[in-house]
Amino acid sequence: MANYSIHAGHNANVPGAQGYIREEVIDRQIKDATIKYLRAAGQTVYDDTDEQGKTQNENLSSIVRKINAHSGLALAVSIHLNAGGGAGIEVYQYDSKTDTVAARVLNKIYAVTRLRNRGQKKNQSLYVLRHSKPPAILIECGFVDTKTDAEIVTAKTDVIGKAIAEGILGKDINKENQSSQPSKSASVKPVPSRTPLNRSDILFKKSDKGFAVRTLQQDLIKAGYSVGKSGADGVFGPATENAVRVLQKDYKLLVDGIVGVETRAALSKALEKKKKQPKPPDSAIAPYPETLIKRGSSGKGVERIQRVLSIHVDGIFGAKTEAAVKAYQKRHNLTADGIVGPQTWISMFKKS
């Protein structure tokens, strides 16, 4: 077992970055989760967050003073969120001594959020890294002023905290504590069908909404799993749940329609598998636009479809276009749902 110092940046007097969310609010939720999981793994953890400093200098010096008051610390961790219109996660280091732990933490957070991995960065000007006696890292857990990042981070503070803790330790906390804390350590691996995932392991479930859900749906579509007529609409409804169940069945996971870390990893594998598949000899002349074209769609893709179907070309996917698509699908032994997905598109635009 080891000793760790964890803190969240800024405070109410010295607010952090602001956008869709407030840094000093969300970073504390992540910090609390990180500490919770480290302690659950039997580690000694000090919360060195400063709530009293009234200036940036007071805030930073108070944090460092607390860190340096402890002896035998294996690592000090500073948790922040970024700003500036970018996207993704990154870990700052003072030097190469923390390369291994920084990489583990970064990869763990990426695995549960799929936010852009901005990498590890050396920076000897950051106050906490420069003045802390033990090895230290500073984690930027996403951008507060980028909607995608803000939505994902807000929904996943506990999951991110767990990822940070596991990255620090280099092991799965659930496995480590399964026998001593069964009520708090539900594994993300397949479990009996009536046993739900631990709340902290759930990334997406039915009724969830938002940009992150839309991204999930787009990935499901790209991997070949239909999310229904509504397509990637950002709503985790019955069709999306069914797509997740099919994915889980294909990859021999617990079939519950809930997206956890294992299911998200399986989807990543499905996407990679799809990318590696050679294009069939009758692949489409016009590349598939990577989104379902259906009633309500418009643009050049719709115009191309209308030309193939020999109907009026106006670029608007209305009732007549939908009916023509269904008729085409029936003639070609395709699912007659009136939606142009990858199979229908390739059939329409295959090379002669």
Secondary structure, DSSP 8 states (H G I E B T S, - for coil): --EEEEEES--SSS---BSSSBHHHHHHHHHHHHHHHHHHTT-EEEE---S--SSHHHHHHHHHHHHHHSSSEEEEEEEEEE-SS--SEEEEESSGGGHHHHHHHHHHHHHHH---EEEEEE-S-SHHHHH-SS-EEEEEEEETTSHHHHHHHHHTHHHHHHHHHHHHHTS-HHHHHTTT-GGG---SS---TTS---GGGEEE-TT-BSHHHHHHHHHHHHTT----TT-S-SB--HHHHHHHHHHHHHTT---SS-EEHHHHHHHHHHHHHHHHS---TT-BSS---SS-B-TT-BSHHHHHHHHHTTS---SB--HHHHHHHHHHHHHTTS--SS-B-HHHHHHHHB--
